[in-house]
Amino acid sequence: MKSQLIVVALMILSLIVGFILGASLFNKRETVTVPQSTTSKVNTSVRSTTSTWEATTTEKNVKITSSDVTSTTRQVNASDGSKKVMKEVRFNYWTSIIDGVAYLNLNVSGPGLITASLSYPTGKVLDLKSFQAPGIVKLKLCDRGRGLTPIFGRYLLTFEGISTYNLSFAGPNLAFNSIKLGVALSGNEVTLDSLKAVLDNRGDLPAIAKKLVVEVDGKRYEYPTWIELPVRKPKRFSKNLGIGLTPAKHRVKVRLLDQKCTGEWRDLAVYVKSYAGPKLRVEDFGVKVERTQSGDLVKWIRLEVRNVGDLPVVVDSVVVDVGSKYSFTISPAAIKVNGKVIIQVDVEKPLFSREIRVSLYSSGHPIATFSKSLP
């Protein structure tokens, strides 16, 4: 009987222990360690201060001033707290133009294969290239072919998986370092003969001048041209014009035009010059008068004339007023600027006035009138 009680007690004890263990297992919860999300940091080192742009990652914007060299190191914080460098890129950039195409040039140092792209802020990609760094890569600044000037404003330069940069450009800024309009005597005609200039692009984007427009008193003359204008590299340019000029005042406007990447034409540079025209001054006025039985006879008139104006002129006819007017056609007398000629007319007409007036003409245009009083 005693042994039976012991067995029963042991059975009860085992049931209690089993119940406790089962309850413990039923209430047990699993603990999972969730690693921290990966974040990125951009460390940059910079030298030079010429252009302003912005280095951007998903997490952080860093303001940078440089056009020479920047270094971008992308780091990852792992869940264990360690930091691993994924890729480092150092680069400098400049613009160029080759065979009518404008480029952003990147000199990149960094390990392995790198993919770089250039796009507008709207997301439109202008160019994308993969290359082995270190090396130089050229990205097009316009995606619409040759002969187009890139537009000013903001561009996105992206190194895939590393960083994106906002590059801002003010655009081309063309100036005439010097300009000369040539005026020539061609036969009996005065012409705006040629244009010679030194052009300087003082902006930060290259340009292509494709049209020269010359306006003389509002009349338009167009000349196709092709001038590639990189940044800060002055270029000489010349063009034969052959525009006839009358002996009068003139206003000349010179325009160099380019076509933007959008297709729009615009003035790259404008130059305006005004001419006062030829101005003749008499330095000697000679008259030969002969007395006859029927009265005085004007034998000849001799003028020594200098051109003190800013355009040459060709005198081809003379009107002599000796109380009556007489017209004479003479051999063309070309007078350069600050030049001097002698014009002599055999009149052989009776004198009806003690004042003689002589008017000079060029192709029917009056140039000057001189008078002389006789004793």
C-alpha atoms as one frame of an Amber mdcrd trajectory, in Angstrom:
protein
   0.000   0.000   0.000   2.804   2.330   0.786   4.489   1.619  -2.551   1.277
   2.331  -4.435   1.010   5.778  -2.804   4.555   6.579  -3.890   3.767   5.661
  -7.526   0.640   7.829  -7.515   2.581  10.776  -6.080   5.251  10.445  -8.785
   2.606  10.405 -11.524   0.976  13.557 -10.141   4.369  15.259  -9.932   5.196
  14.394 -13.572   1.837  15.788 -14.734   2.520  19.079 -12.912   5.998  19.390
 -14.427   4.647  18.633 -17.892   1.941  21.260 -17.526   4.477  23.907 -16.481
   6.824  23.094 -19.379   3.993  23.183 -21.913   2.812  26.569 -20.713   6.336
  27.912 -20.947   6.716  26.718 -24.555   3.306  28.104 -25.511   4.206  31.633
 -24.272   7.746  31.819 -25.828   8.310  34.745 -28.408  11.029  34.859 -31.200
  13.380  37.864 -31.196  14.644  39.054 -34.672  17.451  41.600 -35.020  16.632
  44.073 -37.822  19.693  45.817 -39.233  19.641  49.567 -39.663  18.782  50.907
 -43.095  21.717  51.782 -45.289  22.531  55.475 -45.547  25.031  57.367 -47.692
  27.366  60.196 -46.904  29.283  62.376 -49.343  32.727  63.590 -48.429  34.078
  66.218 -50.787  37.400  67.995 -51.134  37.618  70.996 -53.469  40.121  73.399
 -54.984  39.614  76.419 -57.273  36.668  78.796 -57.169  35.310  79.614 -60.607
  31.870  78.057 -61.121  29.095  77.213 -58.669  27.301  73.890 -58.692  25.782
  71.406 -56.236  26.619  67.784 -55.414  23.482  65.813 -54.651  22.780  62.364
 -53.244  19.474  60.934 -52.045  20.180  61.918 -48.479  22.120  65.151 -48.610
  22.902  68.242 -50.714  26.405  69.690 -50.493  27.115  73.125 -51.978  30.384
  73.185 -53.935  32.288  75.924 -55.755  34.671  74.593 -58.370  35.355  74.020
 -62.022  38.622  72.225 -61.547  38.733  69.272 -59.197  36.327  67.559 -56.865
  36.533  64.279 -55.009  33.405  62.334 -54.086  33.581  59.296 -51.798  30.411
  57.284 -51.237  30.309  55.402 -47.911  27.829  52.834 -46.634  27.017  52.329
 -42.966  26.453  48.590 -42.544  24.209  47.110 -39.860  27.241  46.075 -37.883
  28.347  49.729 -37.638  31.299  49.403 -40.006  31.837  51.790 -42.940  32.719
  50.574 -46.400  33.909  52.824 -49.250  32.042  51.837 -52.414  33.684  54.151
 -54.978  35.686  57.356 -55.146  35.618  59.756 -58.122  37.824  62.746 -58.743
  37.248  64.857 -61.856  37.698  68.212 -63.496  35.661  69.554 -66.424  35.785
  72.029 -69.283  33.864  72.705 -72.485  35.014  72.368 -76.091  33.678  72.280
 -79.628  34.765  69.734 -82.226  33.440  69.598 -85.788  30.396  71.667 -84.873
  29.468  69.688 -81.749  29.753  71.176 -78.236  31.017  68.905 -75.463  31.423
  68.822 -71.706  34.815  67.203 -71.142  35.437  65.241 -67.948  38.862  64.169
 -66.757  37.981  61.451 -64.256  40.155  59.458 -61.893  38.598  56.546 -60.090
  38.671  52.753 -60.048  36.994  50.594 -62.635  34.014  51.099 -64.901  32.077
  54.359 -64.486  28.887  55.457 -66.239  28.394  59.203 -66.665  25.390  60.990
 -68.115  24.445  64.599 -68.855  20.811  65.696 -68.856  18.484  68.644 -68.537
  16.730  69.169 -65.172  13.584  67.861 -66.873  15.266  64.474 -67.067  15.942
  64.473 -70.810  19.309  62.743 -71.299  21.669  64.482 -73.728  24.436  61.893
 -73.619  25.450  58.809 -71.635  28.746  56.944 -71.743  30.483  54.179 -69.804
  34.255  54.241 -69.583  37.190  52.917 -67.641  38.577  55.379 -65.123  41.002
  57.041 -64.966  40.258  58.634 -68.331  38.681  61.462 -70.279  35.113  61.286
 -71.511  33.183  63.764 -73.693  29.464  64.277 -73.172  27.401  66.175 -75.742
  25.837  69.429 -74.568  23.191  69.242 -77.305  21.533  66.120 -78.708  20.197
  67.590 -81.966  23.235  67.347 -84.238  25.984  69.634 -85.533  26.047  73.399
 -85.663  23.865  74.129 -82.642  24.846  76.191 -79.598  24.046  74.638 -76.192
  21.517  76.561 -74.149  22.403  78.386 -70.936  21.082  77.224 -67.596  21.328
  74.118 -65.436  22.513  70.632 -66.408  22.625  67.429 -64.361  25.873  65.480
 -64.409  25.391  62.004 -62.959  27.961  59.378 -62.055  25.760  56.316 -61.811
  25.630  54.945 -58.296  27.875  57.706 -56.941  26.572  61.276 -57.177  24.622
  63.794 -59.257  25.889  67.348 -59.800  23.991  70.477 -60.823  26.170  72.408
 -63.275  25.079  75.953 -64.116  26.237  77.778 -67.272  25.614  81.401 -68.208
  26.066  80.626 -71.918  28.297  82.112 -74.623  29.163  85.807 -74.447  30.619
  86.946 -77.752  32.497  90.221 -78.115  34.353  91.911 -80.955  37.912  92.336
 -79.719  38.407  94.359 -82.881  36.395  94.968 -86.043  37.102  96.856 -89.260
  34.762  97.590 -92.133  36.666  98.112 -95.361  35.432 100.745 -97.811  36.909
 100.673-101.299  36.751 102.431-104.655  35.782  99.774-107.183  35.906 101.352
-110.633  33.612 104.343-110.370  31.695 102.896-107.410  32.234 103.134-103.672
  31.573  99.830-101.887  31.441  98.489 -98.380  34.023  95.979 -99.409  34.963
  93.738 -96.491  34.705  92.931 -92.811  37.595  91.813 -90.630  37.186  91.030
 -86.949  38.671  89.243 -83.974  35.955  87.433 -82.038  36.238  86.436 -78.384
  33.809  84.165 -76.551  33.991  85.407 -72.958  31.215  83.156 -71.695  31.326
  79.601 -70.360  29.724  77.672 -73.254  30.963  77.335 -76.852  28.965  78.672
 -79.801  28.734  78.341 -83.595  28.040  81.500 -85.622  26.229  80.377 -88.787
  24.965  83.608 -90.296  26.355  87.099 -90.881  23.797  89.851 -91.480  24.853
  93.337 -92.623  22.194  96.055 -92.672  22.889  99.310 -94.514  20.248 101.926
 -93.744  17.831  99.091 -92.988  18.513  97.120 -96.176  19.515  93.578 -95.278
  22.344  91.503 -96.755  22.899  87.904 -95.568  26.053  85.794 -95.753  26.243
  82.146 -94.651  29.183  81.442 -92.388  30.527  78.842 -89.979  32.627  80.044
 -87.058  33.260  77.685 -84.146  33.834  79.736 -81.011  35.254  77.876 -78.017
  35.511  79.619 -74.669  38.335  82.144 -74.283  40.039  81.366 -77.595  39.840
  84.471 -79.821  39.319  83.815 -83.532  39.976  85.906 -86.607  37.161  86.248
 -89.095  36.862  87.991 -92.468  34.189  88.284 -95.141  33.951  89.953 -98.554
  30.808  92.081 -98.714  30.617  94.098-101.957  27.774  96.437-100.925  27.461
  99.630-102.978  27.315 102.931-101.095  25.882 106.216-102.263  27.783 109.442
-101.370  25.666 110.169 -98.303  25.238 109.378 -94.625  24.921 105.686 -93.783
  24.221 103.520 -90.761  25.738 100.040 -90.876  24.709  97.276 -88.490  26.667
  94.014 -88.312  25.044  90.975 -86.686  26.482  87.515 -86.071  23.799  84.902
 -85.413  23.813  81.394 -84.028  21.144  78.728 -83.697  20.450  77.377 -80.226
  19.920  73.707 -79.421  16.198  74.527 -79.318  16.361  75.591 -82.993  15.856
  79.291 -82.235  18.058  81.886 -84.000  19.547  84.743 -81.971  22.161  87.516
 -82.148  25.515  86.443 -80.769  27.183  89.807 -81.328  26.136  93.170 -82.795
  28.239  96.078 -84.048  26.943  99.424 -85.330  28.862 102.083 -87.241  27.649
 105.363 -88.692  29.246 107.179 -91.640  28.854 110.905 -92.169  29.682 110.459
 -95.860  32.172 112.302 -98.072  32.882 115.951 -97.287  34.756 118.062 -99.814
  36.700 121.179 -99.004  38.058 123.494-101.718  41.676 124.498-101.182  42.082
 126.466-104.390  39.505 127.959-106.796  40.899 129.266-110.090  38.965 130.971
-112.884  40.186 132.122-116.275  38.099 135.016-117.659  38.814 136.533-121.077
  37.496 139.907-122.218  35.981 140.011-125.680  34.157 142.633-127.742  30.850
 140.986-126.843  31.660 140.706-123.126  33.531 138.548-120.636  34.055 134.878
-121.448  34.762 132.202-118.829  37.490 130.059-120.377  37.990 127.479-117.624
  37.498 126.738-113.954  40.038 124.886-111.880  39.283 123.416-108.389  41.707
 121.808-105.969  39.502 119.704-103.657  40.247 117.608-100.569  37.936 114.955
 -99.049  37.773 115.481 -95.274  34.834 113.093 -94.799  34.839 109.412 -93.812
  33.821 107.887 -97.169  35.528 108.147-100.551  33.651 109.620-103.515  33.824
 109.681-107.316  32.998 113.020-108.960  31.741 112.495-112.522  29.825 115.653
-113.398  29.956 119.391-112.749  27.360 122.176-113.000  28.784 125.683-113.538
  26.610 128.704-112.845  27.943 131.893-114.436  24.588 133.662-114.520  23.352
 130.786-116.600  23.820 127.131-115.670  25.812 124.665-117.729  26.360 120.983
-117.086  29.578 119.147-117.897  30.447 115.475-117.766  34.039 114.939-116.730
  36.390 112.013-116.423  35.606 110.358-113.065  37.698 111.841-110.282  38.024
 109.405-107.364  38.779 111.106-104.065  39.835 108.891-101.182  39.376 109.843
 -97.555  41.813 112.702 -96.887  42.738 112.525-100.543  43.012 115.491-102.915
  42.297 115.951-106.644  42.310 118.739-109.196  39.164 119.170-111.287  39.381
 121.434-114.319  36.461 122.240-116.621  36.772 124.022-119.960  33.707 126.253
-119.794  33.908 128.644-122.804  30.688 130.369-121.768  29.827 134.060-121.436
  29.878 135.529-117.967  26.617 137.074-116.812  27.343 137.281-113.066  30.244
 138.411-110.933  29.739 135.345-108.724  30.568 131.937-110.091  29.095 128.806
-108.497  30.375 125.286-109.136  28.468 122.157-107.989  30.037 118.657-107.981
  28.006 115.478-108.517  28.513 111.731-108.165  26.126 109.483-110.130  23.529
 112.233-109.986  23.948 112.870-106.233  25.028 116.417-105.274  28.266 116.365
-103.283  29.343 119.968-102.753  28.910 123.510-104.086  31.623 126.174-104.092
  31.413 129.868-105.063  33.854 132.588-106.001  33.242 136.302-106.337  35.035
 138.097-109.146  36.369 141.661-108.819
